[in-house]
Amino acid sequence: MQGIVLDGANNYFKIECSDNITRSCSIKGKVLKIDVHYYNPLAPGDIVEIEPDKLDNTKGQVISLVPRRNEFVRWNVKGRCPQLLAANLDYLILVTTPDEPPFRPRFIDRELAQAEYEGLTPVIVCNKYDLADDDDTDFQLRMKIWEDLNYRVMHISAKTGEGMKEFAELLAGRLSAFVGQSGVGKSSLVNALDSNSTLRTGGLCLKYDRGSHTTSKGTLNRLVLNESLIGQSDVTASIIDTPGIRRFVLHDVAAEDIALYFREFRPLVGTCTFGMSCTHTHEPGCRILEAVNAGVITEERYDSWLRIKNEIQTGSWED
């Protein structure tokens, strides 16, 4: 029978099966026949074929993986291989904050580039919007830049409830993954969406002004959305709450290709005087530099692209 992976670790996975039984399953033969060696062979959202245990109906074995519709991956620096965060998504929810922890626009730009590469639909969600300062011009400018690029941007607060109704409506009936750095409030958002959810939440490390890890592994949660948010009872949403990430490193994107995954750069790639050989840094007749000078591409996004390209080339990534 088929099932969907809810979570897993150390070759044991919790799988919600088509007969409505959730089983603890190992991988038969310990190795799945897939083309890529991942840090983890399965991720929340994966659909698998399983073989129930004949002696214990709460257990089973994974015998094969149903081809993924999509996946969200990052490069795991410590494991030196790609790490699957979620699979078969309707939405990739990129959670950020204006403060606590500090706003990191290039972190979001990296996630957006990986989402564009994977063909995912990203939604930028600014949680803790009650902390936003109208005088913080960098924050306000960056949010507007993403909106002008036709990314959906939502301003919400799990604490005050601002924007939560619209957010719940977006998630209803869908499978979405919450991704972001530690401390941005991913688990708090899940708890606010479903009052019966009790995911553990944490504060900030005062010494480093960044979040501490409270979610140790990705987990697919089945939520019943609060009636006060959605206007009716028994409306569900499926949310993959991923562990907080301090450093997001792109996977499988070459430095010379990163411009293809900045959506305002993409139409101009290959149209420069030097064609695909153009580095977009100094060449005469570079259409991307011309677009920056004309204000079509913002200096902020150009600088972000240049820094990310350099990070890929040097293998040195900022936290």
TIBA-186691 format. One record per residue: residue in one letter; x, y, z of N, C-alpha, C in turn. Coordinates in steps of 0.1 Angstrom, whole numbers, plus 2048, in hexadecimal, padded with zeros to 3 digits. Each point is the difference from the previous one (the first is absolute). Layout:
// TIBA-186691
aXYZXYZXYZ/...
// end
This chain:
// TIBA-186691
m8087F48007F880C80080980C800/q7FA80C7FE80780C8007FE80880D/g80A8098037FF80880C80880D7FD/i7FE80980980780D80080980180C/v80D8047FE80980180B7FD80C808/l7FE7FE80D7FE80B80A80D805806/d8097F780480D8048058097F3800/g80C8028048097F580180E803804/a8077F680580E8028048067F2801/n80D7FF7FD8087F38027F97F47F9/n7FB8037F47FB7F57F87F27FB804/y7FA80780A7F27FD8047F780C7FD/f7F57FD7FA7F780B7FB7F27FD805/k7F980B8047F27FF8047F88037F3/i7F87F67FC7F98017F37F17FF802/e7F98097FB7F18008007FB7F97F4/c7FB7F48027FD7F77F57F18017FB/s7FE7FB7F57F38027F97F57F8807/d8037F780A7F57FA8077FE80780E/n80580D8007FE80880C8087FC80D/i8097F77FE8097FC80B80E8077FE/t80580680B80D8057FF80A7F6805/r80A7FD7F78097F580480F805801/s8077FA80880F8028018067F77F6/c8078057F68067F87F580F8027FE/s8077F67FD80E8017FC8007FE7F1/i80B8037FA8027FE7F28057F27FD/k7F97F97F88037F27FD80E8007F9/g8097F980580E7FF7FB80880C803/k7FA80A80880780C80580480A7F5/v7FE7FD7F48038097F57F58017F6/l7FC80D7FD7F68027F68078027F2/k7F97FB7F68068017F27FD80E7FB/i80880A8037FE80D7FB80D8057FA/d7FF80A7F780C8057F980A808808/v7FB80680B80880A8088027FA80E/h80D8028058027FC80D7FE80C809/y7F57FF8087FC80B8098047FD80E/y80280B8088037FF80E7F57F7807/n7F38027FB7F57F88057F97FB7F4/p7FD7F38007FA7FA7F47F18047FD/l7F980380B7F28047FF7FE80D808/a7F68087FB7FC80C8077F1800803/p7FB8088097F28028027FA8047F3/g7F47FA7FD7F98027F38037F67F5/d80A7F88028037F57F67F57F6800/i7FD7FB7F47F67F57FF8087F37FE/v7FD7F68078087F37FF7F67F47FF/e8067F67FB7F97F38008057F880C/i7F77FB8088057F980C7FA7F1801/e8077F88077FC7F28027FD7FF80F/p7F47FE8057FD7FF80E8067F3806/d80480280C8067F48087F57F6802/k8027F37FD7F67F68027FD7FD80E/l8098038097FE7FD80E7FC80C809/d80480C7FB7FD80C8087FB80A7F6/n7F28038007FA8097F680480E802/t80780480B80480D80280E8037FA/k8067F67FA80D8017FA8007FC7F1/g80A8027F98017FD7F280E8037FA/q8017FE7F380C8037F97FD8087F3/v80880A7FE7FF8087F38077F87F5/i7F97FE7F68057F87F58048087F4/s7F980C7FE8048097F57FA80E802/l8068097F97FC80E8007F88047F4/v7F48068027F98057F480780C7FB/p8028027F380780C7FB7FA80D806/r8098098047FC80C8067FB80A7F6/r7F58078047FB80B7F780A80C801/n80680280C80A80A8028077FD80D/e80A8088038087FF80C80780D804/f80280280D80880B80480C7FB807/v80C8047FB80D7FA80480980C804/r8097FD80980B80980380D7F7801/w80B8077FE80D7F98028037FF80F/n8027F48058047FE80E80F801801/v80580B80580F8028018067F5808/k7FB7FD80C8067F78098007F27FA/g7F57FC7F97FF7F37FB8067FF7F2/r80380B7FA8068017F27F87F97F6/c7F38028017F77FA7F67F2808800/p7F87FE7F67F38078017F77FB80A/q7F88088067F67FD80B7F28037FB/l7F77F68007F28027FC7F980680C/l7F980B7FE7F880680B7F17FD7FF/a7FB7FF7F47F27FD7FE7FE7FC7F1/a7F57F97FE7FD7FC7F27F18017FD/n7FD8017F37F28007FB7F880C805/l80680C8007FA80C8067F68077F7/d7F68068057F880A7F980680E802/y80580380D80680D80280D7FE809/l80A8087FD80B8018087FF80D808/i7FF7FF80D7FE80C80880D805806/l80580B7FB80D8058057FE80A80B/v8027FC80C7FD80880C80C809804/t7FD80C80180A80A8057FA80980A/t8088098067FB80A80A80780D7FD/p7FA80B80480780D80080A80180A/d7FF7F880B80980180B7FE7F4809/e80A7FD8097FE7F58097FD7F27FA/p8097FA7F880D8047FD80180B7F5/p80C8067FE80180A7F67FC7FC7F2/f7FB80A7F97FC7FE7F280C7FC7F7/r7FF7F67F880B7FB7F87FB7FE7F1/p80080B7F87FA7FF7F38087F77F7/r80D7FE8018077F77F77FD7F2803/f7FD7FD80D7FB7F28037F37FD7F8/i7F780A7FF7F47FD7F88037FF7F2/d8098097FB8047FF7F28067F37FC/r8087FA8098057F27FD7F57F67FF/e7F680180A7F57F78007F88017F3/l7FE80D7FC7F88027F48077FA7F4/a80D8027FF8077FA7F57FF7F1800/q8017F980B7FF7F28017F17FC7FC/a7F68088047F37FD7FD7FD8017F1/e80680B7FA7FF8027F18067F47F9/y80C7FB8058077F57FA7F77F3800/e7FA7FE80C7F77F48027F28017FA/g7FD80C7FB7F28027FA7F580180A/l80480480C7F680180B7F980E800/t7F58018077F880C80280380680E/p80980A80180480580D7F680B804/v7FE80180D7F980B80680880680B/i80380D80080880680A7F780580B/v8027FA80C7F780480C80980780A/c7FD80C80380780880A7F87FF80D/n8047F78097FA7FE80D80680B809/k7F980180C80480B80A7FF80E7F9/y7F68027F87FF80C7F97FD80C809/d7FB7FC80C7FE80A80B80D807804/l80B7FA7FD80D8058048068097F5/a7F98017F48058087F580080F803/d80B8067FC80280F8027FE8077F3/d7F78097FF7FE8077F380C8087FC/d80980380A80C8077FC80C7F77FC/d7FE7F380080A7F77FB7FF7FF7F1/t8068097F97FF8017F28057F47F8/d80B7F98058057F47FA7F67F5800/f7FA7FE80B7F57F58017F58037F7/q7FA80C8017F48047F88047FF7F1/l80C8047FC8048007F28017F27FB/r8067F78088027F27FB7F27F97FF/m7F78038097F37FA7FE7F98047F3/k80180D7FD7FA8067F48077FA7F4/i80D7FE8008077FA7F57FB7F37FC/w7FE7F780A7FA7F37FE7F28017FA/e7F88098067F28017FB8008057F2/d8098097FC8018057F28057F57F6/l8067F68068047F47F77F57F6800/n7F48038057F57F88008017F3809/y80980180A7FF7F680A7F580480A/r7F97F68057F580380A80780380D/v7FD80B80680680480D7F480380A/m8017F980B7F680280A80680580D/h7F980A80680480680D7F77FA80B/i8057F88097F87FA80A80780080E/s7F87FC80A8057FF80D7F97F5808/a8077F68037FA7F58087FC80580E/k80780A8057FD80680D7F3808800/t7FF8097F77F48098007F57FB7F7/g8027F77F77F67FB7F77FF8077F3/e80880B7FE8008087F48037F77F4/g7F78017F68037F87F37FD7F1801/m7FD7FB80C7FF7F18017F47FB7F8/k7F58077FF7F47FB7F98047FE7F1/e80680A7FA8057FE7F280A7F57FE/f8087FE80A80A7F68007FA7F2801/a7F67FE8097F97F48017F87FC7F3/e7FB80A7FA7F87FE7F380A7FB7F5/l80C80580080A7FC7F68047F1802/l8017FC80D8057F38037F57F5800/a7F48048007F57F68018007F67F5/g8007F38047FF7F57F680D7FE7F8/r80B80680480D7FF7F980A7FA809/l80B7FC7F980C7FB80780B80B7FF/s80480680B80A80A7FF80B7FD80A/a80C8067FE80C7FE80980480E805/f80180180D80580C8068107FF801/v8078097FA80E80080080680E804/g80A80080880680C80480B7FE80B/q80680B80380B7FF80A7FA7FE80E/s8087FB80A7FB7FE80D7FA80D806/g7F57FE8077FB80C8087F68087F8/v7FD7FD7F47F68097F87F27FC804/g7FD7F58077F37FE8057F87F67F8/k8067F67F97F97F77F87F77F7808/s8057FB80B7F77F88097F5808807/s80380D8037F68098057F48027F6/l8048017F37F58017F67F77F47FF/v8077F48017F87F48007F680080C/n80580380C7F880080C7F480A7FF/a80380C7F97F680A7FE7F57FC7F6/l8047F87F77F67FB7F67F77F5805/d8057F88097F87F580680280180F/s7F580480780280180F8027F3807/n7FE7F57F98037F380680F7FC7FE/s8078077F880F7FD7FE80880680C/t80A7F880480880380B80F7FF7FD/l8048047F480E8007FC80880880A/r80C7FB80480880880980680C7F9/t80180B80680580C7FB80C805809/g8088087FA80C80580880280F7FE/g80980580880480E7FF80D8027F8/l80580C80280D8037F980C7FE80A/c80B7FD7FA80D80080780480F802/l80080580C80480E80180E8037FC/k8097F680280E8037FD8028027F1/y7F97F87F88028017F17F48067F9/d7F58048077F58067FA7FA7F87F5/r7FF7F38027FA7F77F67F97F5807/g7F77F97F97F87F68068087F3804/s7FA7F98098057F38047F77F57FA/h8067F57FC7F97F57FA7F57FA80A/t7F48007FC7F57FA8087FA7F47F8/t8018017F37FB7F57F780C7F87FC/s8027F380480C7F97FD7FF7F87F3/k7F47FE7FB7FE7F97F37F48057F9/g7FF7FF7F37F48047F97F57F7803/t7F48058027F47F88037F48067F9/l7F87F77F97F48037FA7F580080A/n7FA80C8027F580180A7F28017F9/r7F77F98047F28017FB7F880A809/l7FD80C7FB7FA80A8087F18017FD/v7F880280A7F28047FE80080F803/l7FE8087F680180F8017F6806809/n8048098087F680680A7F58067F8/e7F47FD8057F38057FA80080F800/s80680780A80080E8008088067F5/l80A7F87FA8088057F57F97FD7F2/i7FA7F47FF7FC7FC7F37F18017FE/g7F880380B7F28027FE7F87F4800/q8067F48017F87F38008087F6807/s7FA7F58048067F68088067F57F7/d8097F88058067F47FA8078037F3/v80580C7FE8098037F580E7FD804/t8077F87F780D7FB80480B8067F7/a80C7FF80580C8047F980C7F7804/s8087FD7F780C7F880380C8087FF/i80880180C80B80980180C7F8804/i80B8017F880D7FA80480880B807/d8027FE80D80880980980E7FB7FF/t8098087FA80E7FB7FE80980680B/p80B7FA80380980580A80680E7FB/g80380880A80580D7FD80E7FF7F9/i8038097F780C8007F880880C803/r80C7FF80480980C8038078047F3/r8037F67F78078037F47F97F87F5/f7FB8077F67FA7FA7F58098007F4/v8057F47FC8097FE7F57F97FA7F4/l8018077F47F97FB7F48067F27FC/h7F77F87FA8047F37FB7FE7FF7F1/d80A7FB7FA8007FD7F17FE80C7F7/v80380C8057FF80C7F880E8057FD/a8058007F480D8057FD80180F800/a80B80580380280F8017FC8077F3/e8047FA7F57FD8077F37F17FF7FD/d7F87F88077F27FE7FD7F780780A/i80580680B7F880680A7F780B7FB/a8048077F67F880B7FA7F37FA7FA/l8007F47FC7F37F97FB7F67FF80A/y80480080D7F67FE80B7FD80D808/f80580B7FA7FB80D8057F68057F5/r7F48008037F68017F580080D7F8/e80680B80580180C7F880D7FF7F8/f8097F880380C7FE7F77FD7F67F5/r7F87F78027FE7F47F67FD8047F2/p7F780A7FD7FE8047F280C8067F9/l80980580880C8077FA80C7F77FE/v8007F480680B7F77FF8027FB7F1/g80C8027FB8037FC7F27FE80B7F6/t7FB80B8047FD80B7F780B80B800/c80A7FE80880B8098018097FF7F4/t80880A7FD8098007F58097F4800/f8057FC80B8087F48017F87F3803/g7F38017FE7F87F48028017F980D/m8007F38008007F880C80E801807/s80A8067F980D80280780180C809/c7F68087FF80080D8087FF7FD80F/t8088068088007FE80F7F780A807/h7FB80A7F87F680A80580780880B/t80D8027FF80780880A80780D7FB/h8047FF7F380880B7FA7FF8027F1/e7FA7F67F98017FF7F27F880B7F9/p8058077F67F78097F87F57F87F9/g7F58067FF7F47F97FA7FA7F5808/c80280180E7FA7F68097F2806803/r7F67F87FC7F28048017FC80080F/i8067F88087FD80080F80580D806/l80C8037FD80680D8067F880C7FB/e7FC8007F37F780A7FB7F3801807/a7FA7F58047F47FF80780280680E/v80B7FD80680380680E80180F7FF/n8088057F680180E7FE7F38077FD/a7F77F97FA7F38067FD7F67FE80B/g8047F980A7F77FE80C7F67F57FE/v8017F87F57F77F57FD8037F580A/i80D7FD8028057F780A80580980C/t7FB7FD80C80580980B80E7FD804/e80780980580E7FF8058007F580B/e7F68008088007F680B7FF7F27FB/r7F87FD7F68007F27FB80C7FD7F8/y80680A7F980C7FE7F880C7FC80A/d80080880B80B7FD80A7FE7F2806/s7F37FD8037FD7F28058047F57F6/w7FD8027F48047F67F580F7FF800/l80780B80080F8007FF8067F980C/r7FB80380C8057F980C7FE7F1800/i7F47FC7FC7FC7F28008097F97F5/k8028067F58087FB7F580F7FD806/n80580A80780D7FF8068017F580A/e7F57FF8087FF7F580A8017F37FA/i7F97FE7F58017F37F980E7FD7FA/q80680B7FB80D7FE7FA80B7FD80A/t7FF80680C80A7FF80A7FD7F580A/g7F37FC8017FC7F680A80080580E/s80080D8017FF80780D7F3807802/w7F77FB8087F38058027FF80780D/e7F880B8007FE80780D7F57F9808/d80080280D7F67FA8087F38087FE/
// end
